[in-house]
């Protein structure tokens, strides 16, 4: 729910709330994260590139899967009114004029004003911040090889490239999406054995996140193919009083027994959202 006064424009809210903290402040850098636990990387927004979570930071502090030293330095920049380079997308929009609203506003307005002010007054830039919205990927295990995806997010893509070689005559960016086999994204194997980022998440979940999060969204790969996804579901089955809104990204094309297991699990959630894409045509697509 948007924490904005009735009839108040986004420009007015921005000027009244976040720009009073700093003209470059964004609540997402404190309270939101996407964390790819399989590769040990994170970002607080879909615009900047993800950055590596240093393993030595996680060993010392499991909250570092979000609160990396890098993110803390970016928070410092924001509180001082500096524009972090990784947020260029928003600065380009805002430089068009005061009437233009960037994602810095849209990604902050979803949080309560009191929490945004706490980011400055209580957590500042040096502290570990408890997340409010989190998207996690346990691994890249997936039974689909969708054309818009790549080997970093799908083991089906990985298998194809390993078997048949890199795609030829396709335009690719610097990440070489159609040429590399995604091995770097599955360094702990399909079962994530010994993955310290996974263990850090579950420690933080038990310690704090289960109480501070407003929404937890699990993505992949295909979420239902991850054993760690079901580890989380088993926890929820035993703790149905948890108030966190639970969401899952799924292609709904996994084995029927997994789909039924997911259906059964939904009874343990107070709030549940399912996100899927239409990866078919004809009768299947209409279904």
N, C-alpha and C positions, 0 to 999 in steps of 0.2 A: 504494500500500500504506500502510495506516495505521501511523504510528509510535507505537504504544501498547503498553504491556506486556500480556502475556496476563492475562485476567481483571481488568484494570484498567478501571473505569468511565470514561465520558467526564467525569463530574464530577471524579473523582480526577485524571485526566490534566490537565484544565483547571487545577485548583488547584496541581498539581505543576509544570506547565510554563509555560503562558502567563501565569497570574496572578502567578507569581513575577517575571515581567518587569514586568507592570503589569495591574491589574484591568480595563483597557480595551484591552489589546493584542490585535491581530488580525493574523495572519501574511499574510492576503490582501492587506493594504494594501502590503506589501513585495513579495510574490512572485507575485501573480496580477493579471491584467488582461484586460479586454475592450477592444479598441481598434477603433473604427469609422474606418478610414483615409480613407474617402470624405468624411466630414463633419468629421474632425479632433476626435473626442471620445473620452473614455475613462472607465472605472469599474473598480474592483477587486473589485466584488461586485455581484450583481443587485439588492440592496436599495436602495442610494443611487442618486440620479439621476446620469446621466453628466454630466461637465463638459467644457467646451471646452478643447482643448489650444492654448494661445496660440502662434500661428505664430512669433512672435519668439523664443520659447523653443526651438522645434524648429530654427530656423535656426542658433542658437548651439550647440545640443546635441541630436543626433538621439535620444539616450536619453530625451529629454523627452516622447516619445510615451507613456511610462508615468510617468516621474519628473517630473511637473509640479510647479511650485512649490506649487500647491494641495495636491496629495497629500502633499508633504513637510511642510506645515503640519499636516495631519491626522495624519501619523505622529508629529510632535512632541507633539500632544495625547495620542495614545495612550501614548507613552512616559512622559508626565508623569502618567498616570492620569486624564486628563480624558476625558470622553465626547463624541466628535464628534457634532454634531447629526444629520449625515447617516446615522448608524448607529442611529437611534432604534428600528428594528425589533428589534435585538438587546437594547437596553437595556430595552425593554418586557417581553421574555421573561425576562431576568435579574432584573428587579425583582419577579417573581412568587415568587422564592425561590431558595436555593442549589441545590435539586434540579432546577431547570429549566436545560436546556442550550440555548443560543442558537447561531445559525449562526457566531458568532465562534469557537466551539470546533470545529465541524465543518469550517470552512474553514481552520483552522490545523493540525489534527491530521494532515492529508495530507502535511505537510512534516516533515522530520527535526528532532529536537529541537536538534541542533547548529546547523542553519540558522536556527531561530527565535531562538536565543541570539545568533547573529551579527547578526541584525537590530538588536539593541540594542548589542552590543559593537563591531561593525565598521562597519556601514552607518549606524547611528543614524538621524537624521531628515534630515540634510543631504546625504547621499551618494546617488549614482545606484545603484539596486539592479538586479542582473541577474535577470530574470524566470525563474520555474520552470514556471509554467503560464500559457498565453496563448491567448486566443481573438481572432481578427482577422476583420474584414469588409473586403474590398478595396473593394467597392461595393455598390449596391443593385439591380444588374441581376437581374431575375427574370422567368421566364416564367409564374409562377403569381400569382393574386390571392386568396390564402387569406383566409377571413372573419376569422380572428383576427389577421391582419397589418394593415399600413397602408402608406401611400405613402412613409413614411420608410425602409422596408425592401424595397420592391418597385416596380420600374419599371412592372410591369403595373398596379398600383394607381395609380401616377402618371398613366399614359396614360388610364386610365378617368376619373379626376377631371378631368384637363385637357380631355378630350373631352366629358364629360357633366355636369361641374359637381360641386359638393360633394354628399355624401349628405344627405338630408333626414330629419328626425324620428328620428334615431338619437342615443342618449345618448353623449356624448363627454366626455373629461376636459379638463383645461386645455391639453393638447397638441393638441387639435382633430384627433384622429386621422382622423376621417372627413370633415373639411372641407378640410384643406390638401393640396396636391399633391406634397409631398415635395421640392420643388426645392432646398431648403437642403441636402438630403442628397446631392445630386449636383452640387455646385458646380464640379467639374472635368470634368463630362461623363461619358458612358457609358464612355469609354476611359481616364478618369482622367489625361488628358494634363497634364503639369506639376504633378501633385499632390505637394507636398513631404513629406506624411505617408507616402506610399507609398515615396518614396526614402529617408526616414529609417528606415523599417522594414527595407528591404533592406540598408542600411548597417549597422544594428545586428545584423541576422541574420548577415551575413558576419563581422562583427567579434567577436561574442560569443554571441548567442542560440543559434546552432547548436550551441554547446557547453554552455550553461547550462540550456537548456530541458529539462524532462522531457516535456512535452506541448505541441504546437502544434495548435490546432483552428481550422479555417477555416470561417467561416459566410458569410452574405450578407444579402440577396439569395439567389440561387442561385449557390453558389460556382463551379460549373463554367462559368458564363457570364462569368466575369471573366478578362480577359487576364492580369492580374497573378497570379491563381491558377496559371495555366499557366506563367508565368514562374518561380514557386516550384517547380512540378513539374519543369520543365526543370532547375533547379538540382539537385533531388533525384536525377533520373535520372543526373546526372553525378557525384553524391556519395552513392552508396548506402550508404556506411559510416556515415553520420550516425545517431546513436543516439536522436534525438528521436522520441517516439511521435507519429505523425501522425494527425489525425482530421479528418473533413470532414462538414459538414451539407449534405445534398443532398436534393432532392425526388425524385431518380431519374427525373424526367420531362423532362429536357433532351433535346436531339437525340441520336439513337442513337450518332452518331460521337463525341460528347463523353463519353457513358457508356462507350463502348469504350475511349476514350483514358484515362479514369480507371481502368478495370479493368487496362489494360496498365501504368499507372503504379504500381499497388499492389505490383508486383514489386520496386520500388526501395526500399520501406520495410521496416525491420526489424520495426516494429510499426505496425499500421494499424487504425483503427476508423472505421466509417461510421455516421452517425446520420441517420435519415430519419423522416418523419411519414407517416401513412396519409391521403393527401388524395384518396381515391377511395371507391367503393362497388361492391358486386357482385363480378363476376369479377376486375376490376382490383384491388380491395382485398384479395381473398383471395390473389392472386398476390403 
